[in-house]
Amino acid sequence: MAFAMPAAQLSLMADALDYPGANWPAVLAACRAAAAPGSELAAFVAAVADLPLGRLQELYTAAFDLQPDLSLNAGHHVFGEDYARSLLLVRLKEMFAARAFEPENRELPDHACLLLRFLARGEDTPEMRELAEDCLAPAVARLGERLEAAHHPYRHLARAIAAALPPPGAPVPRPAENLLPVLG
C-alpha cells in the first residue's frame, strides 16, 4: 500500500489514538522513539508528555466520546448519520471477516483505530486504497481541522496520521456512490 509510513508506524498511530489506558507510558515511549524532530508526532508527544494519565483520559473522553463532531468513527465524518454509513459498517465487517481481522475492542468497524490497524496489514488492493483514500483520510482530515480549532493536543496526532495516509480522494457524493460500490 502506498502509505507514507510503514505498517508499524500505522499501528503505532492507532495505539496513540486509542483511549490512553494502562499501556499509555509504553505507547508514549514508542511515539517518542519514532518521532522525528520537528514532526507532528514529536509535537503530539510534547503536548501530552507532562499530562497525568487521568487528565489525558479526561481530555480524550471530553473530545472523542462526548462531542459528535470529534467522533473517531470515520463513517460519521464522511457520511454523517446517513444510511450510507450503515452500509459502510456492514461492508467493513465483511471485509474484516474475509481477511480474518478480529478487532480486540468493541468499537464500531469504522473507528479510526480499527481502520488504521486494518490498513497496517499492508494489503495493496484497490479496495484497501479506496478505504484509505475515500474514508479514513478525509475523516482524519476533518477531525484534524476540528481538533485544531479546539486547540486540542490530539490535533498533532491527527496531522501525523493524515501525513501517513494517501491524500483524500475526490469528495464522496452523498449517499456515497463512489465508495460503497468499491467496498461492495
PyRosetta script that sets phi, psi and omega in degrees:
from pyrosetta import init, pose_from_sequence

init()
pose = pose_from_sequence("MAFAMPAAQLSLMADALDYPGANWPAVLAACRAAAAPGSELAAFVAAVADLPLGRLQELYTAAFDLQPDLSLNAGHHVFGEDYARSLLLVRLKEMFAARAFEPENRELPDHACLLLRFLARGEDTPEMRELAEDCLAPAVARLGERLEAAHHPYRHLARAIAAALPPPGAPVPRPAENLLPVLG")
pose.set_psi(1, 142.3)
pose.set_omega(1, -172.8)
pose.set_phi(2, -87.9)
pose.set_psi(2, 59.0)
pose.set_omega(2, 176.6)
pose.set_phi(3, -92.6)
pose.set_psi(3, 154.6)
pose.set_omega(3, 178.8)
pose.set_phi(4, -70.2)
pose.set_psi(4, -24.9)
pose.set_omega(4, -177.8)
pose.set_phi(5, -116.9)
pose.set_psi(5, 147.7)
pose.set_omega(5, 177.0)
pose.set_phi(6, -68.5)
pose.set_psi(6, 167.7)
pose.set_omega(6, -177.0)
pose.set_phi(7, -54.6)
pose.set_psi(7, -39.8)
pose.set_omega(7, -179.4)
pose.set_phi(8, -61.7)
pose.set_psi(8, -35.7)
pose.set_omega(8, 178.2)
pose.set_phi(9, -69.0)
pose.set_psi(9, -40.1)
pose.set_omega(9, 177.3)
pose.set_phi(10, -62.8)
pose.set_psi(10, -40.4)
pose.set_omega(10, 177.0)
pose.set_phi(11, -63.3)
pose.set_psi(11, -41.1)
pose.set_omega(11, 177.8)
pose.set_phi(12, -63.0)
pose.set_psi(12, -41.6)
pose.set_omega(12, 178.5)
pose.set_phi(13, -62.3)
pose.set_psi(13, -39.8)
pose.set_omega(13, 177.5)
pose.set_phi(14, -62.3)
pose.set_psi(14, -43.5)
pose.set_omega(14, 179.1)
pose.set_phi(15, -62.7)
pose.set_psi(15, -41.1)
pose.set_omega(15, -179.4)
pose.set_phi(16, -68.9)
pose.set_psi(16, -33.1)
pose.set_omega(16, -179.3)
pose.set_phi(17, -81.2)
pose.set_psi(17, -16.9)
pose.set_omega(17, 179.1)
pose.set_phi(18, -72.1)
pose.set_psi(18, 163.8)
pose.set_omega(18, 179.4)
pose.set_phi(19, -54.5)
pose.set_psi(19, 129.7)
pose.set_omega(19, -179.2)
pose.set_phi(20, -73.0)
pose.set_psi(20, 105.8)
pose.set_omega(20, -178.4)
pose.set_phi(21, -111.9)
pose.set_psi(21, -150.6)
pose.set_omega(21, -176.4)
pose.set_phi(22, -60.9)
pose.set_psi(22, -28.1)
pose.set_omega(22, -178.9)
pose.set_phi(23, -87.0)
pose.set_psi(23, 6.6)
pose.set_omega(23, -176.2)
pose.set_phi(24, -56.6)
pose.set_psi(24, -43.2)
pose.set_omega(24, 179.2)
pose.set_phi(25, -57.2)
pose.set_psi(25, -39.5)
pose.set_omega(25, 178.7)
pose.set_phi(26, -69.1)
pose.set_psi(26, -39.0)
pose.set_omega(26, 178.0)
pose.set_phi(27, -64.2)
pose.set_psi(27, -46.0)
pose.set_omega(27, 179.7)
pose.set_phi(28, -61.8)
pose.set_psi(28, -41.5)
pose.set_omega(28, 178.0)
pose.set_phi(29, -63.5)
pose.set_psi(29, -40.5)
pose.set_omega(29, 178.3)
pose.set_phi(30, -66.3)
pose.set_psi(30, -39.1)
pose.set_omega(30, 176.9)
pose.set_phi(31, -63.6)
pose.set_psi(31, -44.4)
pose.set_omega(31, 179.4)
pose.set_phi(32, -60.0)
pose.set_psi(32, -42.3)
pose.set_omega(32, -179.4)
pose.set_phi(33, -68.3)
pose.set_psi(33, -32.9)
pose.set_omega(33, -177.0)
pose.set_phi(34, -86.5)
pose.set_psi(34, -16.5)
pose.set_omega(34, -172.6)
pose.set_phi(35, -77.8)
pose.set_psi(35, 124.5)
pose.set_omega(35, 172.5)
pose.set_phi(36, -75.6)
pose.set_psi(36, 143.8)
pose.set_omega(36, 178.3)
pose.set_phi(37, -55.0)
pose.set_psi(37, 134.5)
pose.set_omega(37, 178.3)
pose.set_phi(38, 80.8)
pose.set_psi(38, -0.4)
pose.set_omega(38, -178.9)
pose.set_phi(39, -80.8)
pose.set_psi(39, 165.3)
pose.set_omega(39, 175.6)
pose.set_phi(40, -63.1)
pose.set_psi(40, -35.1)
pose.set_omega(40, 178.0)
pose.set_phi(41, -64.7)
pose.set_psi(41, -40.0)
pose.set_omega(41, 176.5)
pose.set_phi(42, -63.9)
pose.set_psi(42, -38.9)
pose.set_omega(42, 177.7)
pose.set_phi(43, -65.4)
pose.set_psi(43, -37.8)
pose.set_omega(43, 176.9)
pose.set_phi(44, -63.8)
pose.set_psi(44, -47.2)
pose.set_omega(44, 179.5)
pose.set_phi(45, -57.5)
pose.set_psi(45, -45.5)
pose.set_omega(45, -179.8)
pose.set_phi(46, -62.9)
pose.set_psi(46, -36.4)
pose.set_omega(46, -177.5)
pose.set_phi(47, -71.9)
pose.set_psi(47, -28.2)
pose.set_omega(47, -174.8)
pose.set_phi(48, -112.4)
pose.set_psi(48, -11.9)
pose.set_omega(48, -171.7)
pose.set_phi(49, -58.1)
pose.set_psi(49, -37.2)
pose.set_omega(49, -175.8)
pose.set_phi(50, -94.6)
pose.set_psi(50, 2.1)
pose.set_omega(50, 179.7)
pose.set_phi(51, -80.6)
pose.set_psi(51, 132.1)
pose.set_omega(51, 173.4)
pose.set_phi(52, -61.5)
pose.set_psi(52, 149.7)
pose.set_omega(52, -177.1)
pose.set_phi(53, -54.5)
pose.set_psi(53, -43.2)
pose.set_omega(53, 179.9)
pose.set_phi(54, -60.0)
pose.set_psi(54, -40.3)
pose.set_omega(54, 178.9)
pose.set_phi(55, -68.3)
pose.set_psi(55, -41.0)
pose.set_omega(55, 177.9)
pose.set_phi(56, -63.2)
pose.set_psi(56, -40.4)
pose.set_omega(56, 177.2)
pose.set_phi(57, -63.1)
pose.set_psi(57, -38.9)
pose.set_omega(57, 176.8)
pose.set_phi(58, -62.7)
pose.set_psi(58, -46.2)
pose.set_omega(58, 178.9)
pose.set_phi(59, -61.4)
pose.set_psi(59, -41.9)
pose.set_omega(59, 180.0)
pose.set_phi(60, -62.6)
pose.set_psi(60, -51.9)
pose.set_omega(60, -177.6)
pose.set_phi(61, -64.2)
pose.set_psi(61, -44.3)
pose.set_omega(61, -179.3)
pose.set_phi(62, -60.7)
pose.set_psi(62, -33.2)
pose.set_omega(62, -179.8)
pose.set_phi(63, -86.3)
pose.set_psi(63, -64.9)
pose.set_omega(63, -166.7)
pose.set_phi(64, -79.6)
pose.set_psi(64, -25.1)
pose.set_omega(64, -178.1)
pose.set_phi(65, -100.2)
pose.set_psi(65, -24.3)
pose.set_omega(65, -173.3)
pose.set_phi(66, -111.0)
pose.set_psi(66, -7.2)
pose.set_omega(66, 179.9)
pose.set_phi(67, -121.3)
pose.set_psi(67, 107.6)
pose.set_omega(67, -177.1)
pose.set_phi(68, -55.5)
pose.set_psi(68, -33.1)
pose.set_omega(68, -179.2)
pose.set_phi(69, -73.4)
pose.set_psi(69, -7.1)
pose.set_omega(69, 176.1)
pose.set_phi(70, -114.0)
pose.set_psi(70, 18.0)
pose.set_omega(70, 179.7)
pose.set_phi(71, -57.0)
pose.set_psi(71, 144.4)
pose.set_omega(71, 174.7)
pose.set_phi(72, -88.6)
pose.set_psi(72, 8.2)
pose.set_omega(72, 177.0)
pose.set_phi(73, -88.2)
pose.set_psi(73, 108.4)
pose.set_omega(73, -174.3)
pose.set_phi(74, -57.8)
pose.set_psi(74, -40.4)
pose.set_omega(74, -179.7)
pose.set_phi(75, -59.8)
pose.set_psi(75, -31.6)
pose.set_omega(75, 177.7)
pose.set_phi(76, -62.3)
pose.set_psi(76, -41.3)
pose.set_omega(76, -178.1)
pose.set_phi(77, -74.0)
pose.set_psi(77, -32.5)
pose.set_omega(77, -177.1)
pose.set_phi(78, -84.7)
pose.set_psi(78, -42.3)
pose.set_omega(78, -173.0)
pose.set_phi(79, -115.6)
pose.set_psi(79, -8.7)
pose.set_omega(79, -171.8)
pose.set_phi(80, 68.6)
pose.set_psi(80, -149.5)
pose.set_omega(80, 178.0)
pose.set_phi(81, -99.0)
pose.set_psi(81, 32.0)
pose.set_omega(81, 178.2)
pose.set_phi(82, -70.4)
pose.set_psi(82, 158.4)
pose.set_omega(82, 176.9)
pose.set_phi(83, -56.3)
pose.set_psi(83, -30.7)
pose.set_omega(83, 179.6)
pose.set_phi(84, -59.2)
pose.set_psi(84, -32.9)
pose.set_omega(84, 177.7)
pose.set_phi(85, -65.6)
pose.set_psi(85, -39.2)
pose.set_omega(85, 177.1)
pose.set_phi(86, -60.3)
pose.set_psi(86, -42.0)
pose.set_omega(86, 177.3)
pose.set_phi(87, -63.4)
pose.set_psi(87, -40.3)
pose.set_omega(87, 177.6)
pose.set_phi(88, -61.5)
pose.set_psi(88, -44.7)
pose.set_omega(88, -179.4)
pose.set_phi(89, -60.0)
pose.set_psi(89, -43.3)
pose.set_omega(89, 178.4)
pose.set_phi(90, -63.6)
pose.set_psi(90, -44.8)
pose.set_omega(90, -178.4)
pose.set_phi(91, -65.2)
pose.set_psi(91, -38.8)
pose.set_omega(91, 177.9)
pose.set_phi(92, -63.1)
pose.set_psi(92, -41.7)
pose.set_omega(92, 177.0)
pose.set_phi(93, -59.5)
pose.set_psi(93, -40.5)
pose.set_omega(93, 178.4)
pose.set_phi(94, -65.0)
pose.set_psi(94, -43.2)
pose.set_omega(94, 178.8)
pose.set_phi(95, -63.0)
pose.set_psi(95, -43.2)
pose.set_omega(95, 179.1)
pose.set_phi(96, -60.4)
pose.set_psi(96, -46.6)
pose.set_omega(96, -178.5)
pose.set_phi(97, -64.4)
pose.set_psi(97, -41.3)
pose.set_omega(97, -178.7)
pose.set_phi(98, -64.6)
pose.set_psi(98, -24.5)
pose.set_omega(98, -178.1)
pose.set_phi(99, -109.6)
pose.set_psi(99, 14.7)
pose.set_omega(99, 178.9)
pose.set_phi(100, 53.0)
pose.set_psi(100, 37.9)
pose.set_omega(100, 176.9)
pose.set_phi(101, -95.3)
pose.set_psi(101, 114.4)
pose.set_omega(101, -177.5)
pose.set_phi(102, -116.0)
pose.set_psi(102, 100.6)
pose.set_omega(102, 179.2)
pose.set_phi(103, -57.7)
pose.set_psi(103, 142.3)
pose.set_omega(103, -178.9)
pose.set_phi(104, -81.0)
pose.set_psi(104, -22.3)
pose.set_omega(104, -178.6)
pose.set_phi(105, -111.8)
pose.set_psi(105, 178.8)
pose.set_omega(105, -173.6)
pose.set_phi(106, -102.9)
pose.set_psi(106, 29.0)
pose.set_omega(106, 177.4)
pose.set_phi(107, -72.7)
pose.set_psi(107, 161.5)
pose.set_omega(107, 173.2)
pose.set_phi(108, -65.3)
pose.set_psi(108, 154.1)
pose.set_omega(108, -175.0)
pose.set_phi(109, -62.3)
pose.set_psi(109, -19.3)
pose.set_omega(109, -179.7)
pose.set_phi(110, -92.5)
pose.set_psi(110, 10.5)
pose.set_omega(110, 178.4)
pose.set_phi(111, -63.8)
pose.set_psi(111, 133.9)
pose.set_omega(111, -174.8)
pose.set_phi(112, -56.4)
pose.set_psi(112, -38.9)
pose.set_omega(112, 179.6)
pose.set_phi(113, -62.9)
pose.set_psi(113, -42.9)
pose.set_omega(113, 178.5)
pose.set_phi(114, -64.5)
pose.set_psi(114, -43.0)
pose.set_omega(114, -178.7)
pose.set_phi(115, -65.4)
pose.set_psi(115, -39.4)
pose.set_omega(115, 176.6)
pose.set_phi(116, -61.9)
pose.set_psi(116, -43.6)
pose.set_omega(116, 179.2)
pose.set_phi(117, -66.6)
pose.set_psi(117, -37.1)
pose.set_omega(117, 178.0)
pose.set_phi(118, -65.6)
pose.set_psi(118, -45.8)
pose.set_omega(118, 178.9)
pose.set_phi(119, -68.4)
pose.set_psi(119, -28.0)
pose.set_omega(119, 179.7)
pose.set_phi(120, -65.8)
pose.set_psi(120, -13.1)
pose.set_omega(120, 177.0)
pose.set_phi(121, -66.7)
pose.set_psi(121, -16.4)
pose.set_omega(121, 170.9)
pose.set_phi(122, 80.2)
pose.set_psi(122, 16.1)
pose.set_omega(122, 178.4)
pose.set_phi(123, -70.3)
pose.set_psi(123, 124.0)
pose.set_omega(123, 179.8)
pose.set_phi(124, -99.3)
pose.set_psi(124, 83.1)
pose.set_omega(124, 178.5)
pose.set_phi(125, -126.5)
pose.set_psi(125, 156.4)
pose.set_omega(125, 176.0)
pose.set_phi(126, -56.8)
pose.set_psi(126, -37.5)
pose.set_omega(126, -179.7)
pose.set_phi(127, -61.8)
pose.set_psi(127, -43.6)
pose.set_omega(127, -179.5)
pose.set_phi(128, -71.0)
pose.set_psi(128, -39.2)
pose.set_omega(128, 177.1)
pose.set_phi(129, -62.6)
pose.set_psi(129, -41.3)
pose.set_omega(129, 178.1)
pose.set_phi(130, -63.7)
pose.set_psi(130, -40.2)
pose.set_omega(130, 177.9)
pose.set_phi(131, -59.9)
pose.set_psi(131, -44.6)
pose.set_omega(131, 179.8)
pose.set_phi(132, -68.2)
pose.set_psi(132, -47.2)
pose.set_omega(132, -174.0)
pose.set_phi(133, -76.2)
pose.set_psi(133, -39.2)
pose.set_omega(133, -171.9)
pose.set_phi(134, -101.8)
pose.set_psi(134, -7.7)
pose.set_omega(134, 179.7)
pose.set_phi(135, -123.3)
pose.set_psi(135, -66.3)
pose.set_omega(135, -173.0)
pose.set_phi(136, -70.1)
pose.set_psi(136, -45.5)
pose.set_omega(136, -177.2)
pose.set_phi(137, -60.8)
pose.set_psi(137, -49.0)
pose.set_omega(137, 178.6)
pose.set_phi(138, -66.7)
pose.set_psi(138, -32.7)
pose.set_omega(138, 178.1)
pose.set_phi(139, -65.4)
pose.set_psi(139, -44.8)
pose.set_omega(139, 179.5)
pose.set_phi(140, -66.2)
pose.set_psi(140, -37.1)
pose.set_omega(140, 177.5)
pose.set_phi(141, -62.1)
pose.set_psi(141, -46.3)
pose.set_omega(141, 178.3)
pose.set_phi(142, -64.1)
pose.set_psi(142, -43.4)
pose.set_omega(142, 178.3)
pose.set_phi(143, -59.9)
pose.set_psi(143, -44.3)
pose.set_omega(143, 179.2)
pose.set_phi(144, -60.5)
pose.set_psi(144, -40.8)
pose.set_omega(144, 177.9)
pose.set_phi(145, -61.9)
pose.set_psi(145, -43.1)
pose.set_omega(145, -178.3)
pose.set_phi(146, -70.4)
pose.set_psi(146, -37.1)
pose.set_omega(146, 176.4)
pose.set_phi(147, -68.0)
pose.set_psi(147, -36.6)
pose.set_omega(147, 177.2)
pose.set_phi(148, -62.4)
pose.set_psi(148, -45.9)
pose.set_omega(148, 179.8)
pose.set_phi(149, -60.8)
pose.set_psi(149, -32.5)
pose.set_omega(149, 179.5)
pose.set_phi(150, -87.8)
pose.set_psi(150, -2.9)
pose.set_omega(150, -176.1)
pose.set_phi(151, 53.4)
pose.set_psi(151, 39.0)
pose.set_omega(151, -179.0)
pose.set_phi(152, -81.1)
pose.set_psi(152, 141.0)
pose.set_omega(152, -178.6)
pose.set_phi(153, -60.8)
pose.set_psi(153, -24.7)
pose.set_omega(153, 180.0)
pose.set_phi(154, -74.4)
pose.set_psi(154, -4.7)
pose.set_omega(154, 177.2)
pose.set_phi(155, -59.5)
pose.set_psi(155, -36.4)
pose.set_omega(155, 179.8)
pose.set_phi(156, -66.1)
pose.set_psi(156, -40.6)
pose.set_omega(156, 178.6)
pose.set_phi(157, -66.0)
pose.set_psi(157, -41.4)
pose.set_omega(157, 178.2)
pose.set_phi(158, -59.9)
pose.set_psi(158, -41.3)
pose.set_omega(158, 178.2)
pose.set_phi(159, -68.0)
pose.set_psi(159, -36.0)
pose.set_omega(159, 176.8)
pose.set_phi(160, -64.7)
pose.set_psi(160, -42.2)
pose.set_omega(160, 178.5)
pose.set_phi(161, -64.9)
pose.set_psi(161, -44.3)
pose.set_omega(161, 179.2)
pose.set_phi(162, -58.2)
pose.set_psi(162, -38.2)
pose.set_omega(162, 178.8)
pose.set_phi(163, -68.5)
pose.set_psi(163, -25.8)
pose.set_omega(163, -179.4)
pose.set_phi(164, -80.6)
pose.set_psi(164, -18.4)
pose.set_omega(164, -177.2)
pose.set_phi(165, -97.2)
pose.set_psi(165, 158.6)
pose.set_omega(165, 172.2)
pose.set_phi(166, -64.8)
pose.set_psi(166, 155.6)
pose.set_omega(166, 179.9)
pose.set_phi(167, -61.1)
pose.set_psi(167, 148.7)
pose.set_omega(167, 179.3)
pose.set_phi(168, -55.7)
pose.set_psi(168, 143.8)
pose.set_omega(168, 176.2)
pose.set_phi(169, -72.7)
pose.set_psi(169, -172.6)
pose.set_omega(169, 178.0)
pose.set_phi(170, -59.3)
pose.set_psi(170, 151.0)
pose.set_omega(170, 178.3)
pose.set_phi(171, -52.0)
pose.set_psi(171, 138.4)
pose.set_omega(171, -178.3)
pose.set_phi(172, -86.4)
pose.set_psi(172, 116.8)
pose.set_omega(172, 179.3)
pose.set_phi(173, -69.6)
pose.set_psi(173, 144.6)
pose.set_omega(173, 177.3)
pose.set_phi(174, -76.0)
pose.set_psi(174, 139.7)
pose.set_omega(174, 1.6)
pose.set_phi(175, -94.1)
pose.set_psi(175, 56.0)
pose.set_omega(175, 171.7)
pose.set_phi(176, 72.7)
pose.set_psi(176, 45.1)
pose.set_omega(176, -179.9)
pose.set_phi(177, -62.3)
pose.set_psi(177, -29.7)
pose.set_omega(177, -179.0)
pose.set_phi(178, -77.2)
pose.set_psi(178, -47.1)
pose.set_omega(178, -172.9)
pose.set_phi(179, -73.8)
pose.set_psi(179, -47.9)
pose.set_omega(179, -172.3)
pose.set_phi(180, -63.7)
pose.set_psi(180, -40.4)
pose.set_omega(180, 176.9)
pose.set_phi(181, -62.5)
pose.set_psi(181, -37.3)
pose.set_omega(181, 179.4)
pose.set_phi(182, -66.4)
pose.set_psi(182, -42.2)
pose.set_omega(182, 179.1)
pose.set_phi(183, -77.2)
pose.set_psi(183, -12.0)
pose.set_omega(183, -176.0)
pose.set_phi(184, -87.1)
pose.dump_pdb("model.pdb")
